């Protein structure tokens, strides 16, 4: 089942624990090296 977070990202880390497939990573694990959240 797909889950879509529609809230505007404010970099609060709340989505990291809520993602059932752990598909959202923070800057420490961001493969692009950019200062954003990365969803894979």
Residue pairs with C-beta under 8 A, 6 or more apart in sequence:
3 19
3 20
5 15
5 18
9 15
9 37
11 37
13 26
15 24
15 37
16 24
16 25
16 26
23 39
23 40
24 37
24 38
24 39
25 31
25 37
25 38
25 40
26 37
27 35
27 36
27 37
29 38
30 36
30 37
30 38
31 38
31 40
32 38
